[in-house]
Amino acid sequence: MLHLAKNIPGARGLAPDQPAEQQTLEKRVADLNARYRHHSATAVMQGALQETGNIALVSSFGAESVVLLHMAAVIDPATPVLFVDTELLFTETLVYQQEVSERLGLRNLHIIRAKDIAEKDPYGALRFSDTDACCALRKTAPLQNALEGYDGWITGRKRFQAGSRAALDFFEIEDTENGPTGRIKINPLAHWAPEDVRVYMDENRLPRHPLVAKGYPSIGCAPCTSPVQEGEDPRAGRWRNQSKEECGIHVVDGQFIRTGANS
């Protein structure tokens, strides 16, 4: 159990009517951010795996995913890794997932798939009429189900990726459309710049996702991901020409993000 300081620098004020559990979680997250404020991504990753309970690494096996996967493999190759197969992913992503998992020796990989796609989206046309509903069906809901029983999960989000992530902390309370879940989200790479990612991958000789060389700096489902031109926001190819920036896995104040690259 983590020691909770009585006076935590930077802690948010707690509403008197907040549930005790929520107040405790806010103190815990504030304490973690204070303790790890000046630490490296590797230290944050190790602290997350060793000090925050039962933790999973959620990975898309996308453009930069191999960095956290490598860190987890070095610290503990038995770290649970959750990979959501939306059944709309690029073939290159599926092949890359297999290759990286074998190369890094990941021993606890869970491939997550929604069980009700045939019922709710039998023709695969939901993405044309309601992208939020498609993401919720294929990605958000199955991931939330898979995270049941975990105390928190690790993400690869970084501040430079989008305006909505500019103030991202190492540790945060997971929020959803229905409110906080009681889990902690850990973002070890929050303060990394693109060059940090490249250097880490080069120094550790990590394999690149094959689509990166074809102009895809951010990779999601094939129908909703397009190449990015020089000078564009790295996530501009995600849901291009739509007022959508997140799939719904990452929510701020209970709302889907609607600002940034595609606003």
C-alpha positions as CSV (number, residue, x, y, z in Angstrom):
1,M,0.0,0.0,0.0
2,L,1.4,3.4,-0.9
3,H,2.0,5.9,1.9
4,L,-0.2,8.9,1.3
5,A,1.2,12.3,2.3
6,K,-1.1,14.6,4.2
7,N,0.0,17.6,2.2
8,I,0.7,16.8,-1.4
9,P,2.2,19.5,-3.7
10,G,-0.1,20.3,-6.5
11,A,-3.0,18.2,-5.3
12,R,-6.4,19.3,-6.4
13,G,-9.0,20.4,-3.9
14,L,-11.5,17.8,-3.0
15,A,-15.2,18.5,-2.9
16,P,-16.6,17.6,0.5
17,D,-19.3,15.5,-1.0
18,Q,-16.8,13.3,-3.0
19,P,-16.9,9.6,-2.0
20,A,-14.1,8.6,0.3
21,E,-12.7,6.2,-2.3
22,Q,-12.5,9.0,-4.9
23,Q,-10.7,11.3,-2.4
24,T,-8.2,8.5,-1.6
25,L,-7.6,7.9,-5.3
26,E,-7.0,11.6,-6.0
27,K,-4.5,11.8,-3.2
28,R,-2.8,8.6,-4.4
29,V,-2.5,10.0,-8.0
30,A,-1.3,13.4,-6.7
31,D,1.3,11.7,-4.6
32,L,2.6,9.5,-7.4
33,N,2.9,12.6,-9.7
34,A,4.8,14.5,-7.0
35,R,7.2,11.6,-6.4
36,Y,7.9,10.8,-10.0
37,R,7.8,14.4,-11.4
38,H,11.5,14.5,-12.3
39,H,12.0,10.8,-13.0
40,S,12.6,9.0,-16.3
41,A,10.0,7.1,-18.3
42,T,11.7,3.8,-17.3
43,A,11.4,4.8,-13.6
44,V,7.8,5.7,-14.0
45,M,7.2,2.4,-15.8
46,Q,8.9,0.4,-13.1
47,G,7.1,2.2,-10.3
48,A,3.8,1.6,-12.0
49,L,4.4,-2.1,-12.3
50,Q,5.7,-2.5,-8.8
51,E,3.8,0.0,-6.7
52,T,0.3,0.5,-8.2
53,G,-1.2,-2.9,-7.9
54,N,-2.4,-5.2,-10.7
55,I,-1.4,-3.2,-13.8
56,A,-1.8,-4.0,-17.5
57,L,-0.1,-2.4,-20.5
58,V,-2.6,-1.6,-23.2
59,S,-0.9,-1.5,-26.6
60,S,-2.1,-0.9,-30.1
61,F,1.1,-2.2,-31.6
62,G,1.2,1.0,-33.6
63,A,3.9,3.4,-34.7
64,E,5.6,3.9,-31.3
65,S,4.1,1.1,-29.2
66,V,7.3,-0.9,-29.3
67,V,9.0,1.5,-26.8
68,L,6.7,0.7,-23.9
69,L,6.5,-2.9,-24.9
70,H,10.3,-3.1,-24.8
71,M,10.4,-1.4,-21.4
72,A,7.8,-3.8,-20.0
73,A,9.7,-6.8,-21.4
74,V,12.9,-5.7,-19.7
75,I,11.3,-4.9,-16.4
76,D,8.9,-7.9,-16.3
77,P,8.2,-10.0,-19.5
78,A,5.1,-11.4,-17.7
79,T,3.4,-8.0,-17.6
80,P,-0.1,-8.4,-18.9
81,V,-0.3,-6.8,-22.4
82,L,-3.8,-6.1,-23.8
83,F,-4.2,-5.8,-27.6
84,V,-7.6,-4.9,-29.0
85,D,-8.2,-6.4,-32.4
86,T,-11.0,-4.3,-33.8
87,E,-11.2,-6.6,-36.9
88,L,-10.6,-3.5,-39.0
89,L,-6.9,-3.2,-38.4
90,F,-4.2,-3.1,-41.1
91,T,-2.8,-6.5,-42.0
92,E,0.6,-4.9,-41.3
93,T,-0.4,-4.2,-37.7
94,L,-1.4,-7.8,-37.1
95,V,1.8,-9.2,-38.6
96,Y,3.8,-6.6,-36.6
97,Q,2.1,-7.6,-33.4
98,Q,3.1,-11.2,-33.8
99,E,6.7,-10.3,-34.7
100,V,7.2,-7.9,-31.8
101,S,5.6,-10.2,-29.3
102,E,8.0,-13.0,-30.3
103,R,11.0,-10.8,-30.5
104,L,10.5,-9.2,-27.1
105,G,9.4,-12.5,-25.4
106,L,6.1,-11.1,-24.1
107,R,4.7,-13.9,-22.1
108,N,1.3,-12.6,-21.1
109,L,-0.4,-11.2,-24.2
110,H,-4.2,-11.0,-24.4
111,I,-5.8,-10.4,-27.7
112,I,-9.2,-8.7,-27.1
113,R,-12.1,-8.8,-29.5
114,A,-15.7,-7.6,-29.2
115,K,-18.2,-10.5,-29.0
116,D,-21.2,-8.6,-30.4
117,I,-19.9,-7.2,-33.7
118,A,-21.9,-9.6,-35.8
119,E,-25.0,-8.6,-34.0
120,K,-24.5,-4.8,-33.9
121,D,-22.5,-4.2,-37.1
122,P,-23.0,-7.2,-39.4
123,Y,-22.0,-5.4,-42.6
124,G,-19.2,-3.3,-41.1
125,A,-21.0,-0.1,-42.1
126,L,-21.4,1.5,-38.7
127,R,-18.2,3.5,-39.3
128,F,-19.9,5.4,-42.1
129,S,-22.8,6.6,-40.0
130,D,-21.4,6.9,-36.5
131,T,-17.6,6.7,-35.9
132,D,-18.0,7.1,-32.2
133,A,-20.4,4.1,-32.0
134,C,-18.1,2.1,-34.1
135,C,-15.1,2.8,-31.8
136,A,-17.2,2.1,-28.8
137,L,-18.4,-1.2,-30.1
138,R,-15.0,-2.5,-31.4
139,K,-12.5,-0.9,-29.1
140,T,-13.8,1.0,-26.0
141,A,-16.3,-1.5,-24.7
142,P,-14.2,-4.7,-25.1
143,L,-11.2,-2.9,-23.5
144,Q,-13.2,-1.8,-20.5
145,N,-14.4,-5.3,-20.1
146,A,-10.9,-6.7,-20.3
147,L,-9.7,-4.1,-17.7
148,E,-12.1,-5.4,-15.1
149,G,-10.0,-6.6,-12.1
150,Y,-7.0,-4.4,-12.9
151,D,-6.1,-1.5,-10.7
152,G,-4.7,0.5,-13.6
153,W,-3.3,0.5,-17.0
154,I,-0.3,1.9,-19.0
155,T,-0.8,4.0,-22.1
156,G,1.7,5.4,-24.7
157,R,0.1,8.8,-24.8
158,K,2.5,11.8,-25.1
159,R,2.0,15.6,-24.7
160,F,3.2,16.4,-28.2
161,Q,0.6,14.2,-30.0
162,A,-2.4,16.5,-29.7
163,G,-3.6,19.7,-28.0
164,S,-5.9,17.7,-25.8
165,R,-2.8,16.0,-24.3
166,A,-0.7,19.1,-23.7
167,A,-1.0,18.9,-19.9
168,L,-0.8,15.1,-19.6
169,D,0.6,13.8,-16.3
170,F,2.4,10.6,-15.6
171,F,-0.5,9.4,-13.5
172,E,-4.2,10.2,-13.8
173,I,-7.6,8.9,-12.7
174,E,-9.3,7.0,-15.5
175,D,-12.4,8.8,-16.7
176,T,-15.1,7.5,-19.0
177,E,-18.4,8.8,-20.3
178,N,-20.0,7.3,-17.2
179,G,-17.5,8.8,-14.8
180,P,-14.3,7.6,-13.0
181,T,-13.7,3.9,-13.0
182,G,-11.5,3.7,-9.9
183,R,-8.5,2.8,-12.0
184,I,-5.3,4.7,-12.5
185,K,-3.9,5.5,-16.0
186,I,-0.1,5.7,-16.3
187,N,1.6,7.6,-19.1
188,P,5.3,7.0,-18.8
189,L,6.1,8.8,-22.1
190,A,4.0,11.8,-21.3
191,H,7.0,14.2,-21.5
192,W,8.8,12.6,-24.4
193,A,9.4,14.4,-27.7
194,P,9.4,12.7,-31.1
195,E,13.2,12.6,-31.0
196,D,13.2,10.8,-27.7
197,V,11.1,8.0,-29.3
198,R,13.5,7.7,-32.3
199,V,16.6,7.6,-30.1
200,Y,15.2,4.9,-27.8
201,M,14.2,2.8,-30.8
202,D,17.6,3.3,-32.5
203,E,19.6,2.5,-29.4
204,N,17.7,-0.6,-28.6
205,R,17.4,-1.7,-32.3
206,L,13.7,-2.0,-32.1
207,P,11.7,-2.9,-35.2
208,R,9.5,-0.2,-36.8
209,H,5.9,-0.6,-37.8
210,P,6.1,-1.0,-41.6
211,L,3.5,1.7,-42.2
212,V,5.6,4.4,-40.6
213,A,7.9,4.5,-43.7
214,K,4.7,5.0,-45.8
215,G,3.7,8.2,-44.0
216,Y,1.6,6.9,-41.1
217,P,3.0,8.4,-37.8
218,S,-0.2,7.4,-36.0
219,I,-1.9,4.1,-36.9
220,G,-5.4,2.9,-36.0
221,C,-8.1,1.0,-38.0
222,A,-7.4,0.9,-41.7
223,P,-10.7,2.6,-42.9
224,C,-10.2,5.5,-40.5
225,T,-6.4,6.1,-40.9
226,S,-4.7,7.9,-43.8
227,P,-1.1,9.1,-44.5
228,V,0.1,12.4,-43.0
229,Q,1.8,15.0,-45.1
230,E,4.9,16.8,-44.0
231,G,4.1,19.6,-41.6
232,E,0.7,18.1,-40.5
233,D,-0.1,17.1,-37.0
234,P,1.0,13.5,-36.4
235,R,-2.6,12.5,-35.7
236,A,-4.1,14.4,-38.6
237,G,-4.5,11.1,-40.5
238,R,-6.8,9.7,-37.8
239,W,-10.5,10.3,-38.7
240,R,-9.4,12.9,-41.3
241,N,-11.9,15.7,-42.0
242,Q,-13.9,14.8,-38.9
243,S,-14.2,16.6,-35.6
244,K,-12.8,13.5,-33.8
245,E,-9.4,13.0,-32.2
246,E,-9.8,10.1,-29.9
247,C,-11.4,6.7,-30.2
248,G,-13.1,7.0,-26.9
249,I,-10.6,5.0,-24.8
250,H,-9.2,8.3,-23.7
251,V,-11.8,10.7,-22.3
252,V,-11.4,14.1,-20.5
253,D,-14.1,15.1,-17.9
254,G,-16.4,12.4,-19.2
255,Q,-16.4,13.7,-22.8
256,F,-14.9,12.5,-26.1
257,I,-12.2,14.9,-27.3
258,R,-13.3,17.2,-30.1
259,T,-10.3,19.6,-30.5
260,G,-6.8,19.4,-32.0
261,A,-5.6,17.9,-35.3
262,N,-9.0,17.5,-36.9
263,S,-10.9,20.4,-35.4
